[in-house]
Amino acid sequence: MASRGFFYARLEDRDWNFLEKLAGDPPFDGSVIRANYLAEHPPEDRRHGQQHDRLTETLEKKRWPWALDPHTAPHAHPRAHEWTTPQARNCTLAQAIPLPWSLESLTDPESQGELIDRSVALQESAGTLAAPYIEVDRRDPRSIHVNTQLITATAERAGDQRVLAYLQALPGSLRSGTAAEAARRFIEAGAETIFIRIRGFDSAKLDLLVDYLELVELIVLDGGRAVADSAGYFGTVAVAAGADAMTGGARYFRTIPGTLLSRPPEPPQEDSEDDDEKGGGPPLLYELPGLLERVSPREEPAAPDGEPVLIRAHNFRELRQMSRLAAKEGLRFAETLRTIGSPQAMLWARALDQRAERRRAS
């Protein structure tokens, strides 16, 4: 296995069906599952009463590694008690502390202990142990303190499991240095791997790209592993700059939503059992090999015709391949980006060139 340049698949809640159809080795190095995907289905869901941990069960049967995204940042939204979906509300983590979460409730020893107990129990069969988290707020340093407390408490229970931390913040926290300070504190608290989650990240702004890459390098210099989480194709650029891995989905999880928590649709939208085959949700696109671009399968002769499982597997393999290439080339990945030649790829090449110049100067 590669020493760097990993790709972790962000799985959808019904992807157990996709996983069961895969043969041979997985098209990814590991997978990330949101905690609310493991919650019991509410009565209004037609899946109510069905097994709710089929994702992890399928992965464990195949002996494929997985990690949890506690996905707890939205619980601190001031309207969380109204807008949290029934499925997410059923999550054992969401039920640990009354919604909406506050900094005061998270620092209460009894409440914090209950949250950590539930988090550890949810990840017993995982090789990693992720700490629950809230969004880092540059206007309130207590947000960093609360996160470090949760990481410390998680690390104390980790044993042989690798400790994961999720650093979620707004772009302003990159520019202000707040994200960098949080990363240092997270590593000091016991985090070994940090998933970088920048809400509303715009990968078309050069200054923001450079700030992101500086954060990656800081985490590495401080002895941690950085993961570009749901950063789209820019994840490959982060890997080239030193990140250990990138994450993404075959269809969803290409960006971090700009809103912390959205008002649920009225009436609730009903998903199909297999969105790929029955038309629900956004279309499943096909990754063009080596080009950091997706198109409709109908536009690409090489795409499997009417085979969503094969397209999903192809997408994961292609993202993994590009992550491997970025890790191998390092900052020279800028040349690959220039060969691709799209306006966005050319901008990303400039960001890598700036990092190369900075390293030479130091």
Secondary structure by P-SEA (a helix, b strand, c coil): ccccbbbbbbccccaaaaaaaccccccccbbbbbccccccccccccccccccaaaaaaaaaacbbbbbccccccccccccccccccccccccccccccccccccccccaaaaaaaaaaaaaaccccccccccccccccccaaaaaaaaaaaaaaaaacccbbbbbbbcccaaaaaaaaaaaaaaaaaaacccbbbbbbcccccccaaaaaaaaaaaaaaaaabbbbbbcccccaaaaaaaaccccccccccccccccccccccccccbbbbccccccccccccccccccccccccccccccccccccaaaaaaaaaaaaaaaaaaaaaacccaaaaaaaaccaaaaaaaaaaaaaaaaaaac
